[in-house]
């Protein structure tokens, strides 16, 4: 049951906890970092069971090389975790274009680069499990989080489509959707565009303040999240969607209950748009 992992963004947060747990349980881990000293330290601590790699998910060549090095060192990969990402927070109207582009480059194109690098290997083996760390913010949107929501909604769609595409090949895909956990997501990892437009201060501005205030006190335990993901990849029939945390589970259920009611209420309009039978 030993698994070989490839995890992006292991310097902090879920990636760090998951890599440490997998190694402690006897699995093998290839982990990416942006800083060479962090990668070297990981390699030294992991010994024969791990490898730290320098790769920014914004760099396609570095991602390809990291995947190749991981396969060469570990022999094969069983689990691929698209964890690297960050939150860009602020009113949609006010977040600068260059920041929007960076958000999508890291949160959407970054995982795509990883997927394109690992899928030939997984397809050849006709096995594997891909975990996309999205967010409850990939299922429902919040004021002041629209750009981040957009990036995670995109990754949700990619993961859901990919699950249908590679499922017949023996490869599983799960979108892992955490709510608030005690990681650096809302702290130093995030970027904030504070609302200058007064109209947005009661909505986006208030939510940004709430997020910052809660940072470090979120109910989610990263170690329990890591254990959940460790157990997930050992399931015979894992889910395509896995909300993590009580707020994520409730938020997802509330979202789809609301959508179902809304669709049913206005179904007569939607159904009436087809050619008459």
C-alpha positions as CSV (number, residue, x, y, z in Angstrom):
1,X,0.0,0.0,0.0
2,X,3.0,2.3,-0.1
3,X,2.3,5.4,-2.3
4,X,4.6,7.6,-4.2
5,X,3.6,11.3,-4.1
6,X,4.3,14.4,-6.1
7,X,3.2,17.4,-4.2
8,X,3.5,21.1,-5.2
9,X,3.9,24.0,-2.8
10,X,5.3,22.1,0.2
11,X,6.9,25.0,2.1
12,X,3.8,25.8,4.1
13,X,0.2,24.8,4.7
14,X,-1.5,21.7,3.4
15,X,1.5,20.7,1.3
16,X,3.8,20.7,4.2
17,X,1.5,18.8,6.5
18,X,0.7,16.3,3.8
19,X,4.3,15.6,2.8
20,X,5.3,15.2,6.4
21,X,2.5,12.8,7.2
22,X,3.1,10.7,4.0
23,X,6.8,10.3,4.9
24,X,5.9,9.5,8.5
25,X,3.6,6.7,7.3
26,X,6.3,5.2,5.1
27,X,5.3,6.6,1.7
28,X,7.7,8.3,-0.7
29,X,7.4,11.9,-1.5
30,X,8.7,14.3,-4.2
31,X,8.0,17.8,-3.1
32,X,8.4,21.1,-4.9
33,X,9.6,24.4,-3.4
34,X,10.5,27.8,-4.9
35,X,13.7,28.1,-2.8
36,X,16.7,25.8,-3.2
37,X,17.5,25.8,0.5
38,X,14.0,24.5,1.3
39,X,14.3,21.8,-1.3
40,X,17.7,20.7,0.0
41,X,16.5,20.6,3.6
42,X,13.5,18.5,2.6
43,X,15.8,16.0,0.8
44,X,18.1,15.7,3.8
45,X,15.2,15.1,6.2
46,X,13.4,12.7,3.9
47,X,16.5,10.5,3.2
48,X,15.9,7.7,0.7
49,X,12.1,8.2,0.8
50,X,11.9,11.8,-0.5
51,X,13.2,14.4,-2.8
52,X,12.9,18.2,-2.7
53,X,12.7,19.8,-6.0
54,X,12.9,23.5,-7.1
55,X,10.0,24.4,-9.3
56,X,7.7,27.3,-9.5
57,X,4.4,26.2,-11.1
58,X,4.5,29.4,-13.2
59,X,7.6,27.9,-15.0
60,X,6.6,25.2,-17.4
61,X,10.2,23.9,-18.0
62,X,10.8,23.7,-14.3
63,X,7.6,21.7,-13.7
64,X,8.4,19.3,-16.5
65,X,11.9,18.8,-15.1
66,X,10.6,18.3,-11.6
67,X,8.2,15.6,-12.7
68,X,10.9,13.8,-14.7
69,X,13.3,14.0,-11.7
70,X,10.6,12.7,-9.3
71,X,9.9,9.7,-11.6
72,X,13.6,9.0,-12.0
73,X,14.1,9.1,-8.2
74,X,11.0,7.3,-7.0
75,X,10.5,5.0,-9.9
76,X,6.9,5.9,-10.5
77,X,4.1,8.2,-9.1
78,X,0.8,7.2,-7.6
79,X,-0.5,10.5,-6.3
80,X,-0.2,14.0,-7.7
81,X,-1.3,16.9,-5.5
82,X,-1.9,20.3,-7.1
83,X,-1.5,22.2,-3.9
84,X,0.6,25.3,-4.9
85,X,-1.6,28.4,-5.0
86,X,-2.6,31.6,-3.2
87,X,-5.5,34.0,-2.7
88,X,-5.8,37.3,-4.4
89,X,-8.5,39.2,-2.5
90,X,-10.2,42.5,-3.3
91,X,-13.2,44.0,-5.2
92,X,-13.4,42.6,-8.8
93,X,-13.5,46.1,-10.2
94,X,-10.3,47.2,-8.4
95,X,-7.9,44.2,-8.6
96,X,-5.3,45.2,-11.2
97,X,-5.1,43.3,-14.4
98,X,-1.5,42.1,-13.7
99,X,-2.6,40.7,-10.4
100,X,-5.6,38.9,-12.0
101,X,-3.3,37.4,-14.6
102,X,-0.9,36.3,-11.9
103,X,-3.7,34.7,-9.9
104,X,-4.8,32.6,-12.8
105,X,-1.3,31.8,-13.8
106,X,-0.6,30.2,-10.4
107,X,-4.0,28.8,-9.6
108,X,-5.1,27.6,-13.0
109,X,-2.3,27.4,-15.5
110,X,0.1,26.1,-12.7
111,X,-2.0,23.0,-12.1
112,X,-2.5,22.6,-15.9
113,X,1.3,22.5,-16.3
114,X,1.6,19.8,-13.7
115,X,-1.2,17.8,-15.2
116,X,0.3,17.9,-18.7
117,X,3.6,16.8,-17.3
118,X,2.3,13.8,-15.2
119,X,-0.6,12.5,-17.3
120,X,1.5,10.6,-19.9
121,X,3.1,8.8,-17.0
122,X,-0.2,8.0,-15.3
123,X,-1.8,7.0,-18.5
124,X,1.0,4.6,-19.3
125,X,0.6,3.0,-15.8
126,X,-3.2,3.0,-16.1
127,X,-3.4,4.1,-12.5
128,X,-3.0,7.1,-10.2
129,X,-4.9,9.7,-8.2
130,X,-4.8,13.4,-8.8
131,X,-5.8,15.8,-6.0
132,X,-6.6,19.3,-6.9
133,X,-6.6,21.5,-3.8
134,X,-9.4,23.9,-4.8
135,X,-11.5,25.6,-2.1
136,X,-15.1,26.0,-0.9
137,X,-14.4,29.2,-2.9
138,X,-14.4,27.0,-6.0
139,X,-18.0,26.1,-5.4
140,X,-19.5,29.3,-4.0
141,X,-18.5,32.9,-4.3
142,X,-18.1,35.6,-1.7
143,X,-17.8,39.4,-1.8
144,X,-14.2,40.6,-2.2
145,X,-13.0,37.1,-3.3
146,X,-14.2,37.2,-6.9
147,X,-10.8,36.9,-8.6
148,X,-9.8,34.0,-6.4
149,X,-13.2,32.5,-6.8
150,X,-12.8,32.7,-10.5
151,X,-9.5,30.8,-10.5
152,X,-10.8,28.1,-8.2
153,X,-14.1,27.7,-10.2
154,X,-11.9,27.2,-13.2
155,X,-9.8,24.5,-11.5
156,X,-13.0,22.8,-10.3
157,X,-14.2,22.6,-13.9
158,X,-10.9,21.2,-15.1
159,X,-10.8,18.6,-12.4
160,X,-14.4,17.5,-12.9
161,X,-13.9,17.2,-16.7
162,X,-10.6,15.4,-16.2
163,X,-12.2,12.9,-13.8
164,X,-14.6,11.9,-16.6
165,X,-11.8,11.8,-19.1
166,X,-9.3,9.6,-17.3
167,X,-11.6,7.6,-15.1
168,X,-11.9,4.8,-17.7
169,X,-8.1,4.6,-17.8
170,X,-8.0,3.8,-14.1
171,X,-7.0,7.3,-12.9
172,X,-8.9,9.0,-10.1
173,X,-9.4,12.8,-9.8
174,X,-10.6,14.5,-6.6
175,X,-11.2,18.2,-6.1
176,X,-10.5,18.8,-2.4
177,X,-12.5,21.9,-1.3
178,X,-11.3,23.2,2.1
179,X,-13.0,25.9,4.1
180,X,-11.0,28.0,6.7
181,X,-7.9,26.2,8.0
182,X,-5.0,27.5,10.1
183,X,-2.6,27.9,7.2
184,X,-0.9,31.0,5.8
185,X,-3.6,31.4,3.1
186,X,-5.2,34.5,4.6
187,X,-1.9,35.8,6.0
188,X,1.4,36.3,4.3
189,X,0.5,34.0,1.3
190,X,-2.4,36.3,0.3
191,X,-2.5,39.6,-1.6
192,X,-5.0,42.2,-0.6
193,X,-6.5,45.0,-2.8
194,X,-8.4,47.1,-0.3
195,X,-11.5,48.8,-1.7
196,X,-11.0,52.4,-2.6
197,X,-14.5,52.7,-3.9
198,X,-16.8,53.5,-1.1
199,X,-19.7,51.4,-2.5
200,X,-17.7,48.2,-1.9
201,X,-16.6,48.8,1.7
202,X,-19.8,47.3,3.3
203,X,-19.5,44.2,1.2
204,X,-16.0,43.4,-0.1
205,X,-14.3,45.5,2.5
206,X,-16.2,44.0,5.4
207,X,-15.5,40.5,4.2
208,X,-11.8,41.2,3.7
209,X,-11.7,42.5,7.3
210,X,-13.4,39.4,8.5
211,X,-10.9,37.1,6.7
212,X,-8.0,39.0,8.1
213,X,-9.4,38.9,11.6
214,X,-10.0,35.2,11.4
215,X,-6.5,34.4,10.2
216,X,-4.8,32.1,12.6
217,X,-8.0,31.2,14.4
218,X,-9.8,29.3,11.6
219,X,-11.6,26.1,12.8
220,X,-9.9,23.8,10.3
221,X,-7.0,21.7,11.5
222,X,-4.3,21.3,8.7
223,X,-3.1,18.0,10.3
224,X,-6.6,16.5,10.2
225,X,-6.9,17.7,6.6
226,X,-3.7,16.0,5.7
227,X,-4.9,12.8,7.3
228,X,-8.2,13.0,5.4
229,X,-6.2,13.3,2.1
230,X,-3.9,10.5,3.0
231,X,-6.9,8.2,3.7
232,X,-8.6,9.5,0.5
233,X,-6.0,8.1,-1.9
234,X,-6.4,4.7,-0.3
235,X,-10.1,4.5,-1.1
236,X,-11.2,2.1,-3.8
237,X,-13.9,4.5,-5.1
238,X,-12.9,8.0,-4.1
239,X,-15.2,11.0,-4.7
240,X,-14.7,13.6,-7.3
241,X,-15.6,16.3,-4.8
242,X,-14.5,16.4,-1.2
243,X,-15.4,19.5,0.9
244,X,-13.1,19.6,4.0
245,X,-14.2,21.3,7.2
246,X,-17.7,21.8,8.6
247,X,-18.0,25.2,6.9
248,X,-17.1,23.7,3.6
249,X,-19.6,20.8,3.9
250,X,-22.4,23.2,4.9
251,X,-21.4,25.8,2.3
252,X,-21.5,23.2,-0.5
253,X,-24.8,21.8,0.6
254,X,-26.4,25.3,1.0
255,X,-25.1,26.3,-2.5
256,X,-26.5,23.4,-4.3
257,X,-29.8,23.5,-2.4
258,X,-30.2,27.1,-3.4
259,X,-29.3,26.4,-7.0
260,X,-31.7,23.5,-7.2
261,X,-34.6,25.7,-5.9
262,X,-33.7,28.5,-8.3
263,X,-33.5,26.3,-11.3
264,X,-36.8,24.7,-10.5
265,X,-38.5,28.0,-9.9
266,X,-37.4,29.3,-13.3
267,X,-37.5,26.0,-15.3
268,X,-40.4,27.2,-17.4
269,X,-38.2,30.0,-18.8
270,X,-35.3,27.7,-19.5
271,X,-37.4,24.9,-21.0
272,X,-39.2,27.4,-23.2
273,X,-36.0,28.3,-25.1
274,X,-35.9,25.2,-27.2
275,X,-37.5,24.8,-30.6
276,X,-41.1,23.5,-30.2
277,X,-41.4,19.8,-30.3
